[in-house]
Amino acid sequence: MNLPGVPTYSRALGAKLDTVIRQTAGGPPADLADIAREELGVDLATQYGGMRIPHPFGKASGQLSCTVAQVDDDVRAGLAFVVLKTVIAEDATGGRSMEAWTVRDTKMRVEERVASSGRTGWTVTWTGRGWHGTLGEYLAFFEAALAAAIESDVPVIPSVKFHLPAGGEPFRVAEYEHTTAQLLGVWTRVGCGGAMVLEKDFSPTLAGDARAADLEGVLRWLENVPGLVDAAVPDGVRLGIKVMNAVADDDSQLAMLHTLSHRAPPRPAFLVVFNRLFDRRRGVAFGGWDLSDRNLRVLRAARERGMALPPLSATGNICSGRVMLEYALLGCENGQVHTFFQLPHGAYTASAGTRSARALHTLLLHPAEGLVPWLWHLHEAGHLEPSGGVLRFRDVIGRIDE
Ligand SMILES: Cc1cc2nc3c(=O)[nH]c(=O)nc-3n(C[C@H](O)[C@H](O)[C@H](O)COP(=O)(O)O)c2cc1C
C-alpha cells in the first residue's frame, strides 16, 4: 500500500474535522482521543510495552523528560506515555563505567535540515549525552514523575544506559544488578505493580564511538543485555531495547534486528526503532527525513526477509500523523517523539497550550497530515473497514503489503 501526498476524505468528514479543530485549538484538551472516537469515528487505542494507551503518540527519552514539571505538562496534555531521560547505570558503590555519557547539558538548537532526498525537515543539534546526575538523583526524579502521572494512568518509563564492554572485556554485571533493582524498587513502592517497563538505550553517540565500529562486538551486547537485565530481577522487567542506528550500512542494522529477534534470550518485550543518526564529521547526532527514510527502509527490508520481530515502537522524525502511519503499516504500535515537540509555534494547528498539547493536536487532527484524516483516507481507499462502528488505528499495524 502506497500513501499519496494528501489524504482523500469526504466533505462531510472535512466539516466535522473543522468543527473539532475550531472547538479545541484554543486549548487542546487531554482527551482528544475520546473526541476522535466520539465525534470523528476513529479509535486510536493501541499498546506500548504491553500496556493499553489511548493513542500512539508518546514522548521519547531526552531533554524534554528531565524534570517533574515536564512530565506534569505531558500528562496534562494527554500524551500516551513518557520515557524519561536516560540514566547512566551504577553499581552499589556508585561506580559507573559509562561515566563519559554523564556530561552536563548544553543548549539545544532546533534547526532546519535538508535531507539527502532534498526534503527539508527539522533536527535538534545538541552535544550532551545521558542524565547528568547520579542514580540516586534519578531515582528521586523517577519516583516524583510516577507520582505525578499515576492518577491519570499515563505510563512513565525509565531509560538506562548499562555498561557495554569493548572487545572481549566482561560485562560489569554489578551495574545491571544494582540499577535495575533500584528502579524496580521505586516502581513497586509507588504502586505501579507488575513487571516494570524499562528501555535500554543504545545511543547515536555510542554508534559514533570506536567500540561500535566492531559489529561482532555490538551483536555481543545485544545478545547479552536482555539476559543480564532479566537475571538482575527475574521476570521483574518488560525490556524495550532502543536500537541504535549503526554508522555502517543497512545490513548491519538488519543484523542487529536479527540478533534481537532470535539470539537474545529472553526475547525483548519490544524494540524502539531506531535512535538518531550520527554525523561523524561534525560529531553530532541528527534526525529529520534522513532518519525516517532510513528507519522505514530498514523496517521494510526486515519484512521482506520475513524476520519475526518483537513488538515495535517507532522513533525518528515523527512529525505528522502520516509519518506515524508509515511506521504503523510496517508494524510499529506507537511512536516516540522528541523534535516535533520543539518546533516554532506556527508549525502547530493549536494556538494555545503547552508545546506537548499543541503538537498532539497537530499530529492527530491536521487536515492534510493528521492521523485521523489519514485513517479516513485508508478507509476511502478500501484498505480499512470499521469495526464496532469506528475505524481502528490498531487494525492498520503491520498491513503494508495489502
Ligand atoms: C536533545 C536530544 C536528547 C536525547 N537524549 C536521549 C536520551 O537520553 N536517551 C534516548 O534514548 N534517546 C535520546 N534522544 C533520542 C530521542 O529519544 C528520539 O528517539 C530521537 O530524537 C528521534 O526522535 P525525533 O526525530 O522525534 O527527535 C535524544 C534526542 C535529542 C534531540
The ligand as an SDF file (V2000), in Angstrom:
LIG
                    3D

 31 33  0  0  0  0  0  0  0  0999 V2000
   18.4350   16.6360   22.5590 C   0  0  0  0  0  0  0  0  0  0  0  0
   18.1440   15.1840   22.4990 C   0  0  0  0  0  0  0  0  0  0  0  0
   18.4850   14.3530   23.5650 C   0  0  0  0  0  0  0  0  0  0  0  0
   18.2060   12.9850   23.5050 C   0  0  0  0  0  0  0  0  0  0  0  0
   18.5310   12.1860   24.5700 N   0  0  0  0  0  0  0  0  0  0  0  0
   18.2060   10.8770   24.5510 C   0  0  0  0  0  0  0  0  0  0  0  0
   18.4450   10.0430   25.6720 C   0  0  0  0  0  0  0  0  0  0  0  0
   18.9590   10.4530   26.7030 O   0  0  0  0  0  0  0  0  0  0  0  0
   18.0550    8.7390   25.5780 N   0  0  0  0  0  0  0  0  0  0  0  0
   17.4620    8.2100   24.4690 C   0  0  0  0  0  0  0  0  0  0  0  0
   17.1040    7.0290   24.4520 O   0  0  0  0  0  0  0  0  0  0  0  0
   17.2220    8.9850   23.3820 N   0  0  0  0  0  0  0  0  0  0  0  0
   17.5780   10.2970   23.3990 C   0  0  0  0  0  0  0  0  0  0  0  0
   17.2930   11.0750   22.3200 N   0  0  0  0  0  0  0  0  0  0  0  0
   16.6650   10.4820   21.1290 C   0  0  0  0  0  0  0  0  0  0  0  0
   15.1500   10.6950   21.1640 C   0  0  0  0  0  0  0  0  0  0  0  0
   14.5900    9.9860   22.2260 O   0  0  0  0  0  0  0  0  0  0  0  0
   14.4650   10.2240   19.8640 C   0  0  0  0  0  0  0  0  0  0  0  0
   14.4810    8.8170   19.8100 O   0  0  0  0  0  0  0  0  0  0  0  0
   15.1240   10.7730   18.6180 C   0  0  0  0  0  0  0  0  0  0  0  0
   15.4270   12.1450   18.7660 O   0  0  0  0  0  0  0  0  0  0  0  0
   14.2380   10.5920   17.3770 C   0  0  0  0  0  0  0  0  0  0  0  0
   13.0240   11.2600   17.5140 O   0  0  0  0  0  0  0  0  0  0  0  0
   12.7560   12.7120   16.8470 P   0  0  0  0  0  0  0  0  0  0  0  0
   13.1120   12.5850   15.4000 O   0  0  0  0  0  0  0  0  0  0  0  0
   11.3140   12.9500   17.1120 O   0  0  0  0  0  0  0  0  0  0  0  0
   13.6450   13.6760   17.5540 O   0  0  0  0  0  0  0  0  0  0  0  0
   17.5830   12.4400   22.3580 C   0  0  0  0  0  0  0  0  0  0  0  0
   17.2320   13.2810   21.2970 C   0  0  0  0  0  0  0  0  0  0  0  0
   17.5070   14.6310   21.3490 C   0  0  0  0  0  0  0  0  0  0  0  0
   17.1040   15.5020   20.2020 C   0  0  0  0  0  0  0  0  0  0  0  0
  1  2  1  0
  2  3  1  0
  2 30  2  0
  3  4  2  0
  4  5  1  0
  4 28  1  0
  5  6  2  0
  6  7  1  0
  6 13  1  0
  7  8  2  0
  7  9  1  0
  9 10  1  0
 10 11  2  0
 10 12  1  0
 12 13  2  0
 13 14  1  0
 14 15  1  0
 14 28  1  0
 15 16  1  0
 16 17  1  0
 16 18  1  0
 18 19  1  0
 18 20  1  0
 20 21  1  0
 20 22  1  0
 22 23  1  0
 23 24  1  0
 24 25  2  0
 24 26  1  0
 24 27  1  0
 28 29  2  0
 29 30  1  0
 30 31  1  0
M  END
$$$$
